[in-house]
Amino acid sequence: MVPLADGEQRVAHRERQLVRERPADQAQGQQALEVNITSAFPLEADEIQLLESKLKTRYAGKTIRVETAVDQSLIGGFEIRSSDTVIDATVRGRLSKIAESLTA
């Protein structure tokens, strides 16, 4: 076996660390939920905190990461999207449902 130079030893050591850390990182990733909140107007900090606390209650045991965006075409209200859920509380969404029911 050929001995490694000092720099190669550091690289090899770091590679071993990354291999050991990877499963922990993946487990944390499974516990984190990315949530996008899009609203017609910018949300105040207390509104974001309220929505975040409701999401934490709904998804107990998961870390919630919230990103916000503004889309004025929503007319009013907000939409919450996560990997598997969409909560549409927008005026545009309500108007769309009304239009569908009138044409059905």
C-alpha positions in Angstrom: 0.0 0.0 0.0 1.4 3.4 -1.0 1.3 6.1 1.8 -0.8 9.2 1.0 0.7 12.6 0.9 -0.5 15.1 3.6 -2.9 16.8 1.2 -4.3 13.5 -0.1 -4.9 12.4 3.5 -6.9 15.5 4.2 -9.0 14.9 1.1 -9.5 11.3 1.9 -10.5 12.2 5.5 -13.1 14.8 4.2 -14.5 12.3 1.8 -15.1 9.8 4.6 -16.7 12.6 6.7 -19.1 13.4 3.8 -20.1 9.8 3.4 -20.9 9.5 7.1 -22.8 12.8 7.1 -24.9 12.1 4.0 -27.5 9.9 5.6 -28.1 12.5 8.4 -28.5 15.2 5.8 -31.0 13.1 3.9 -33.0 12.4 7.0 -33.2 16.1 7.8 -34.3 16.8 4.2 -37.2 14.3 4.7 -38.3 16.3 7.8 -38.3 19.7 6.1 -41.2 20.9 4.0 -40.8 23.6 1.5 -43.9 25.8 1.3 -44.5 28.6 -1.2 -47.1 31.2 -0.2 -48.2 33.5 -3.0 -50.5 36.4 -2.3 -52.1 39.2 -4.2 -50.3 41.8 -2.0 -47.2 41.6 0.2 -47.9 39.8 3.5 -47.1 41.5 6.8 -44.7 39.6 9.1 -47.4 38.7 11.5 -49.6 37.3 8.7 -46.6 35.1 7.6 -46.1 34.0 11.2 -49.8 33.1 11.6 -49.8 31.0 8.4 -46.5 29.4 9.4 -47.8 28.4 12.8 -51.0 26.9 11.2 -48.7 24.9 8.8 -46.6 23.7 11.7 -49.7 22.4 13.4 -50.9 20.7 10.3 -47.5 19.1 9.5 -46.4 18.3 13.1 -42.8 17.0 13.3 -41.6 18.7 10.2 -39.5 21.9 9.8 -41.4 24.4 7.6 -39.5 26.5 5.2 -41.6 29.4 3.9 -41.0 31.4 0.7 -43.3 34.2 -0.2 -44.2 35.8 -3.5 -46.6 38.3 -4.8 -48.9 37.8 -7.8 -51.4 40.5 -8.3 -53.4 38.4 -10.8 -54.7 36.5 -7.8 -56.9 39.6 -7.2 -57.0 38.9 -3.4 -56.2 36.2 -0.9 -53.3 33.7 -1.0 -52.3 30.3 -2.3 -50.2 27.9 -0.4 -48.2 25.2 -2.3 -46.1 22.4 -0.9 -44.8 19.2 -2.5 -48.2 17.5 -2.4 -50.8 20.1 -1.4 -52.3 23.2 -2.8 -54.6 25.4 -0.7 -56.2 28.0 -2.9 -57.8 30.8 -0.9 -57.6 33.4 -3.7 -60.4 35.5 -5.3 -59.2 34.3 -8.7 -59.7 30.7 -7.6 -63.2 31.4 -6.2 -64.2 33.2 -9.4 -63.0 30.3 -11.4 -65.1 27.9 -9.4 -68.2 30.1 -9.8 -67.6 30.3 -13.6 -67.3 26.5 -13.7 -70.5 25.9 -11.8 -72.4 28.4 -14.1 -71.2 26.7 -17.3 -71.8 23.1 -16.0 
